[in-house]
C-alpha cells in the first residue's frame, strides 16, 4: 500500500514538474558573440578649489586620489581605462589659456596599475575649471570601437569657461549617436554645480551623484567602472527623414536618433507575408521643457493609410515618454508575394521652456523587431501575451489528471481499509 501511495505521489509530482516546465521554459542559449572591450575615462577636476579641506577632515584632492587608487586596484581586466585632468597645469590668471588646460594623464588602454597610480600621485590643485573643453577631448579619447564607452566626471565646482556651456557640449556628444554615457559626481556641490552636473548626465543618459565622504566617492566611481564591463546593446545611429519615401530602411535592432521640436521622423520596415513588426519608441527631455507632452508612433502604408498607432502622454513627472505598436501581416497564397513596406512615423509634442536651446533635437530611441507572425494574423490576441491561454489549458488538463489520480488513490485506500 505504501509503495502504491508513493507511486501516486510520484505521478502527481511529475505532472507538477511538467506543468512548471510549460510555465517556465528553460533559458535560451547565451549569446556567444564577443563584445569589444569597454572603455572608461575618468575626468578629474584639479582646479584650485580642490584644495578645500571639507571631506572627512582632508582636502577634496586627497579624497579623489584615494578613490582613484582604490578604483585602479579593482578595475576589471577587460576594461580599458584612461585618466584626463582639467585645470591641472596652468597656474596663471589668463582666462583664455586657463580654459585650454586639459590633458590626458593616462591613455585609454589596458591598465598598468602602477603607472596609473604614479601619474595620479603627481597631481596638485592648480587652475581653472574647463569642464566643456575636457568633455570634448574625453569624447575624442574614447572615439572608435563598438564597445561600451563611459566618461566619469568628478568636479567640485561650476565650469569657469563660459560661454562654452558643458551641458550643451554633452548634448552635442549625445547627438553624435556614438553611445557614450557621461556620469557625474559632485564633491560637496552648491546648487549651481549640482544643476550643471545633473544636466550633463541627463543629456547622455548618465547619472549624477552628490558626494560628501571619501568612502562614498570610492564606492560610486568603482560602481561606474564596473558597470562599463556589463554586456550592453549599443544603439545604431540613424537619421529619420521628413517623409516616408526618403526614410531609411531599418531591420530588427535598436536605433537612436534626434528629433527637433515640432518635427516628425519617418522610418521604413519591410514585412514579408506571415511576419509581424513590433516597434517601440522612447523620447527623453534632456533639457527644461514645458509640462504636458506626448509621443505618437504610427504604422502607415506607402499610400498614407494608417494601419495601427501607439501613443502616450506625460505631465512633467517623468523625463521619458514611451509607446509601441505591433502589426501582423497575414499569410499569402502567392509564393512570390513581395514584402510590404511599413512606414513608421514618430511625433512628439514636447516644447522647450523659455530661453532653452532647441538644438540638437531631443534624444529618440527606436526598437524594431520583425518576427514570424501568428497563425491567424487577424487575431492579435492569439500570440504574444495571448499564449497564456495555452498555459491555462495545460494547467487545467494537468489539474484534471492529477484529480483523477488522487481520487483513484483515495478510493483504493478506502477499499483496502474496508477489506482489512
C-alpha positions in Angstrom: 0.0 0.0 0.0 2.8 2.4 0.9 4.5 1.7 -2.4 1.3 2.5 -4.3 0.9 5.7 -2.4 4.4 6.7 -3.2 3.8 5.8 -6.9 0.7 8.0 -7.0 2.6 10.9 -5.3 5.4 10.5 -7.8 2.9 10.7 -10.7 1.5 13.9 -9.2 4.9 15.4 -8.8 5.8 14.5 -12.4 2.7 16.3 -13.6 3.6 19.3 -11.5 7.1 19.3 -12.9 5.8 19.1 -16.5 3.4 22.0 -15.7 6.2 24.1 -14.3 8.2 23.3 -17.4 5.4 24.8 -19.5 5.1 27.8 -17.3 8.8 28.5 -17.1 10.6 27.4 -20.2 14.3 26.7 -20.0 16.7 29.6 -20.5 17.8 30.4 -24.1 21.3 29.7 -25.1 23.7 32.5 -24.2 25.0 34.8 -26.9 28.4 33.6 -27.6 29.5 36.6 -29.7 32.4 38.5 -28.2 31.9 42.2 -27.5 34.5 44.9 -27.9 36.4 45.9 -24.8 34.6 48.6 -22.8 36.3 51.9 -22.4 36.2 54.3 -19.5 37.9 57.6 -19.0 38.0 59.2 -15.5 37.9 63.0 -15.9 39.2 64.7 -12.7 38.8 68.4 -11.8 42.2 69.6 -10.4 41.3 73.3 -10.1 42.4 75.4 -7.2 39.2 74.8 -5.2 40.2 71.1 -4.8 42.5 72.3 -2.0 39.4 72.9 0.2 39.5 70.7 3.4 35.9 69.6 3.9 35.8 65.9 3.1 36.4 63.8 6.3 39.0 66.3 7.5 41.1 66.2 4.4 41.2 68.0 1.1 39.0 67.2 -1.8 42.1 66.3 -3.9 43.2 63.8 -1.2 39.8 62.1 -1.3 39.9 62.0 -5.1 43.4 60.4 -5.1 42.4 57.8 -2.6 39.3 56.9 -4.6 41.3 56.6 -7.8 43.9 54.3 -6.2 41.1 52.0 -4.9 39.3 52.0 -8.2 42.5 51.3 -10.1 43.1 48.2 -7.9 39.6 46.9 -8.5 39.2 47.7 -12.3 38.2 44.6 -14.2 40.9 43.2 -16.5 38.7 43.6 -19.6 38.1 47.3 -19.1 40.3 49.8 -20.9 40.7 52.8 -18.6 42.2 56.3 -19.1 42.5 59.4 -16.9 42.1 63.0 -18.1 42.5 66.1 -16.0 41.2 69.7 -16.2 42.8 72.7 -14.5 46.0 70.7 -13.6 48.8 72.5 -15.4 48.2 76.3 -15.8 49.0 78.5 -12.7 48.2 81.9 -14.2 45.2 84.2 -14.4 44.8 84.4 -18.2 41.3 83.0 -18.8 41.9 82.1 -22.4 44.9 80.0 -21.5 43.3 78.5 -18.4 40.3 77.4 -20.4 42.5 75.2 -22.6 44.0 73.5 -19.6 43.0 69.9 -20.1 45.4 66.9 -20.6 45.3 63.2 -20.8 47.1 61.9 -17.7 46.9 58.3 -18.7 45.8 57.0 -22.2 42.8 54.8 -22.6 44.3 51.3 -22.8 44.9 48.1 -20.9 45.6 49.2 -17.4 49.1 49.3 -15.9 48.0 49.9 -12.3 51.4 51.0 -11.0 51.9 53.5 -13.8 48.4 55.0 -13.4 48.8 55.4 -9.7 52.1 57.1 -10.1 50.6 59.6 -12.5 47.7 60.3 -10.1 50.1 60.9 -7.2 51.8 63.8 -9.1 48.5 65.9 -9.3 48.3 69.1 -7.3 45.3 71.5 -7.4 46.2 74.4 -9.7 43.9 76.3 -12.1 40.6 76.8 -13.8 37.6 74.6 -14.4 37.3 74.0 -18.2 34.6 71.2 -18.0 33.3 71.8 -21.5 36.7 71.5 -23.3 37.6 68.5 -21.1 34.5 66.6 -22.1 35.1 67.3 -25.8 38.6 65.9 -25.5 37.5 62.9 -23.5 34.9 62.1 -26.2 37.8 62.1 -28.7 39.9 59.9 -26.4 37.1 57.3 -26.4 36.4 57.5 -30.1 36.4 54.3 -32.2 35.3 50.8 -31.4 31.9 49.2 -30.7 32.2 48.5 -27.0 30.6 50.5 -24.2 32.1 53.9 -23.6 31.7 55.9 -20.4 33.1 59.2 -19.0 33.1 59.6 -15.3 33.5 63.3 -14.4 34.5 64.3 -10.9 34.2 68.0 -10.1 33.7 70.3 -7.1 32.6 73.4 -8.9 30.8 75.1 -11.8 32.5 75.5 -15.2 34.5 78.7 -15.3 34.9 78.8 -19.1 31.5 80.0 -20.4 30.1 80.6 -23.0 31.1 77.0 -23.9 28.3 75.5 -21.8 29.3 72.0 -20.7 25.6 70.9 -20.8 25.4 71.9 -24.5 28.6 70.1 -25.1 27.1 66.9 -23.5 24.1 67.3 -25.8 26.3 67.6 -28.8 28.2 64.4 -27.8 24.9 62.6 -27.4 23.6 63.8 -30.7 26.5 62.1 -32.5 24.9 58.8 -31.7 28.1 57.1 -30.6 26.6 55.5 -27.4 28.8 57.4 -25.0 27.5 57.9 -21.4 28.7 60.6 -19.0 28.3 60.1 -15.3 29.0 63.0 -13.0 30.0 63.2 -9.3 29.8 66.5 -7.4 32.2 66.9 -4.4 30.2 68.9 -1.8 28.4 70.8 -4.6 26.4 74.0 -4.3 23.0 74.4 -6.1 24.6 75.7 -9.4 27.2 73.0 -9.6 24.5 70.3 -8.9 22.3 71.6 -11.6 25.1 71.8 -14.1 26.4 68.3 -13.4 22.9 66.9 -13.4 22.3 68.4 -16.8 25.5 66.9 -18.2 24.5 63.5 -17.0 20.9 63.7 -18.2 22.0 64.7 -21.7 23.7 61.4 -22.3 21.5 59.1 -20.1 24.1 59.0 -17.3 23.7 59.5 -13.6 24.6 62.3 -11.2 25.7 61.6 -7.6 26.5 64.1 -4.8 29.4 63.0 -2.7 30.5 64.3 0.8 32.7 61.4 2.1 35.7 59.5 0.8 34.0 56.1 1.0 31.1 57.4 -1.0 33.4 58.6 -3.7 35.4 55.4 -3.9 32.3 53.2 -4.0 30.5 55.2 -6.6 33.4 55.5 -9.0 34.1 51.8 -8.6 30.4 51.0 -9.4 30.5 53.1 -12.6 33.7 51.5 -13.8 32.3 48.0 -13.1 29.1 48.9 -14.9 31.1 49.6 -18.1 32.1 45.9 -18.1 28.4 44.7 -18.2 27.2 43.5 -21.6 25.2 46.1 -23.3 23.4 46.6 -26.6 24.8 49.7 -28.3 22.1 51.5 -30.3 22.8 52.1 -34.0 22.7 55.8 -35.0 20.3 56.6 -37.8 18.6 59.7 -39.2 14.9 59.6 -39.9 13.5 61.5 -42.9 10.8 64.1 -43.2 8.7 61.8 -45.3 8.4 58.1 -45.8 9.6 57.9 -49.4 13.1 59.0 -48.4 13.2 57.3 -45.0 16.0 54.9 -44.0 15.1 51.2 -44.2 15.5 49.5 -40.8 15.9 45.9 -39.8 15.4 44.3 -36.4 17.6 46.3 -33.9 17.9 49.2 -31.6 18.3 52.6 -33.1 19.0 56.2 -31.8 18.1 59.5 -33.4 17.4 63.1 -32.6 14.1 64.8 -33.2 13.7 68.5 -33.0 10.7 70.3 -31.5 7.7 70.3 -33.8 9.3 67.8 -36.2 8.3 64.3 -37.3 10.6 61.5 -38.2 9.9 58.7 -40.7 11.5 55.2 -41.0 10.7 52.2 -43.2 10.5 48.5 -42.4 10.0 45.6 -44.9 7.5 43.0 -43.7 7.1 39.7 -45.5 3.7 37.8 -45.6 3.3 35.9 -42.3 5.6 38.2 -40.4 4.9 40.7 -37.7 6.6 44.0 -37.0 6.8 45.2 -33.4 8.1 48.7 -32.7 8.5 50.9 -29.7 9.9 54.4 -29.2 11.1 56.5 -26.3 11.7 60.2 -26.3 13.6 61.9 -23.4 13.6 65.5 -22.4 17.3 66.2 -21.8 16.6 69.9 -21.1 13.9 72.0 -19.4 10.6 71.6 -21.2 7.0 72.7 -20.6 4.7 70.2 -18.8 2.1 68.2 -20.6 3.6 66.4 -23.6 3.2 63.2 -25.5 4.6 60.9 -28.2 2.9 59.3 -31.1 4.1 56.2 -33.1 2.1 55.4 -36.3 2.5 52.5 -38.7 1.3 53.7 -42.2 1.2 52.2 -45.7 3.1 53.8 -48.6 -0.2 55.3 -49.7 -0.7 57.0 -46.4 -3.3 54.7 -44.8 -2.9 54.3 -41.1 -2.5 50.7 -40.0 -2.1 51.0 -36.3 -0.9 53.5 -33.8 0.5 53.8 -30.2 0.5 56.9 -28.1 1.4 58.0 -24.6 1.3 61.2 -22.6 3.3 62.8 -19.7 2.7 65.6 -17.3 6.2 66.6 -16.3 6.7 64.0 -13.6 8.9 61.8 -15.8 11.7 62.7 -18.2 10.9 59.9 -20.7 7.7 59.0 -22.5 7.4 55.7 -24.5 4.9 53.9 -26.6 4.7 51.0 -29.0 2.7 49.1 -31.6 2.5 45.8 -33.4 1.3 44.9 -36.9 0.9 41.2 -38.1 0.8 40.8 -41.9 -1.4 37.9 -43.0 -0.1 34.9 -44.9 -0.4 35.0 -48.7 -1.3 32.2 -51.1 1.1 33.7 -53.6 4.6 32.3 -53.0 6.1 35.2 -54.9 4.3 37.9 -52.9 6.6 40.9 -52.3 7.4 42.4 -49.0 5.2 45.2 -47.7 6.9 48.5 -46.8 5.5 49.7 -43.5 6.3 53.4 -42.7 6.9 54.3 -39.0 6.1 57.9 -38.1 7.4 59.3 -34.8 6.0 62.6 -33.5 6.3 64.2 -30.1 4.6 67.3 -28.5 7.5 68.4 -26.2 8.0 72.2 -26.2 11.1 73.9 -24.9 10.9 76.2 -21.9 11.7 79.9 -22.2 15.3 80.6 -23.0 16.2 76.9 -23.7 18.0 76.0 -26.9 16.1 73.8 -29.2 19.1 72.2 -31.0 20.2 69.5 -31.1 16.8 67.7 -31.0 15.6 65.5 -28.2 17.1 62.0 -28.0 14.9 59.3 -29.5 15.4 55.6 -29.1 13.6 53.2 -31.5 13.3 49.5 -31.2 12.3 47.4 -34.2 11.6 43.7 -34.2 10.4 41.7 -37.3 9.4 38.2 -36.3 7.3 35.3 -37.6 3.6 36.2 -37.1 0.8 34.3 -35.6 -1.1 31.5 -37.4 -4.0 33.8 -37.8 -2.7 37.3 -38.2 -6.2 38.9 -37.9 -6.4 37.6 -34.3 -3.8 39.8 -32.5 -4.7 38.1 -29.1 -3.6 34.7 -30.4 0.1 35.4 -29.9 2.4 37.1 -27.6 0.7 37.5 -24.2 -2.2 35.6 -25.7 -0.1 32.4 -25.4 -1.2 32.5 -21.8 -4.4 30.6 -23.0 -2.2 27.6 -23.9 -0.6 27.7 -20.5 -4.0 27.9 -18.8 -5.2 25.0 -20.8 -2.2 22.9 -19.8 -2.7 23.8 -16.2 -6.4 22.8 -16.4 -5.5 19.5 -18.0 -2.8 18.7 -15.5 -5.1 19.5 -12.6 -7.8 17.3 -14.1 -5.4 14.3 -14.5 -4.0 14.9 -11.0 -7.5 15.0 -9.6 -8.4 11.7 -11.2 -5.3 10.0 -9.9 -5.9 11.4 -6.4 -9.5 10.2 -6.5 -8.4 6.8 -7.6 -5.8 6.5 -4.9 -8.3 7.7 -2.3 -10.9 5.1 -3.3 -8.3 2.4 -3.4 -7.2 3.3 0.2 -10.8 3.2 1.4 -11.4 -0.2 -0.3 -8.2 -1.6 1.3 -9.3 -0.2 4.7 -12.7 -1.8 4.5 -11.2 -5.2 3.5 -8.8 -5.2 6.4 
